[in-house]
Amino acid sequence: MTVRVRIAPSPTGDPHVGTAYIAMLNWCFARRHGGQFILRLEDTDQGRCSQASADNILSALRWLGLEWDEGPDIGGARGPYVQSQRHAQGMYHQYAWQLVEQGDAYPCFCSAERLSEVRAQQVADKSSFIGYDRHCRDLDPAVARARAEAGEAHVIRMKAPLDGTFSYTDRLRGQPVTKQWAELDDQVLLKADGWPTYHLAAVVDDALMGITHVIRAEEWLNSLPKHIWLGERLGFAIPEYVHVGLLRNPDKSKISKRKNPTNLLWYKAQGFLPQAMLNFLALLGHSHPDEREFFDREELLRIFDLDRLNVGGPVFDLQKLTHVQGQWLRELDDAALKAEIHRCLDERLDELLPLLRPRMTFGGDVTWLSDFIFSDGVSPSVADLVPKGWDAPTTARALETLHKRLVKAVSKEDLPWQVTALEELVRSLCEQQGWQPKQIFSALRVALTGRNQSPPLFDTLHAIGQHKALPRLAAAVELLKRQRS
Ligand code: GLU
């Protein structure tokens, strides 16, 4: 058997480090076993998908060096590799109706209103089962088909068993994964607009693309009974399913933008080297048999062993990544290091030029004029942080309030990190708190840059970026508080 594995991202946002992690595992597994690694775009949720996101995901994975053998950009024998294109060819519809013919699925005519009433009632009754009440499950199949053919709005739902227990042994987990069938919803397979849901599309594609192993994140464990059952009912060869731990923030919560940058392109823009990122990803839940922490992709492919993967939720530790990055950078030869320095500057220069120009005398001034943008942290003094008319406790309180407000806005994703939006937020907080803009602006400037003078404040805040700016604010608050005691 030739191993065939895949990464199947949904192009709904920025390229995520979690996608890179799963892609890396699949890529290693394929290369280790002389198999193929396939990239498939799962874009059935058309309202949320975009071409820009798809392009970014492909370019981020390519940046990491995880080259695929078949995919949307390079084609292959089992294409197309984009689900919307497969849908246009009618690939999913026929399988949904095959299931209906076999009695394994059924058309459901319930309206959205009815579904929300049922749900509201279940919630009010504190029902142990929240989901579709299977109202259409036992309609006469011939009548149901006739209604669907006559154009009555419907979805197709899976008619999974109502009793018994599903059980599966995932090679990475000691205990078999079990689930009561009665707890599972009659999953929608084909939506009212004729588009397949992820569940149907993924099972069909994995089979038609000859996928032998599905290595994916554990968030899909709950869907496993549905996927295996669907594959069996459709007469497909069932791939081996392997569920790996989700990446975690240092506090063990599921990795999130709020606590860690999750966009791969952010790391690229910050100057992280792809070989450092790959090395770091390879240390998550996995280790070198000799406990080495610094190795290249050839070595990774030599030592990779899926069975040694720890599924306990590996922590994405930025400090560790930065440490690995430093090692890789210092290993570069002179020419490569020079090229890297140029690349880092070039990438940000267009954005920084308007901020730097008014203060420059020599080209080399860029080094010290923008140090606070590139550096990891700044070291403001308490004397500089405390503006005229305020004392340390007042400044600490104000910066803390501002920090909280920014964190909240960022986590609710209602703040685009842009100059005008940032300025509006800070100014409205000034009004609300009765602060003099001059004072909070001064404290903010020093907290961000370590200096009393900088390019325009909100351009600076924008250029530093949320992932550096927020920790600097928090550090300034801490420093001021220590001062008090
Ligand atoms: N499209 C799914 C995702 O983006 C893929 C899940 C799977 O690998 O089956 O997470």
Residues whose N, C-alpha, C, O or C-beta is under 5 A from the ligand:
A	BS01	LIG	A8 P9 S10 E42 A202 R216
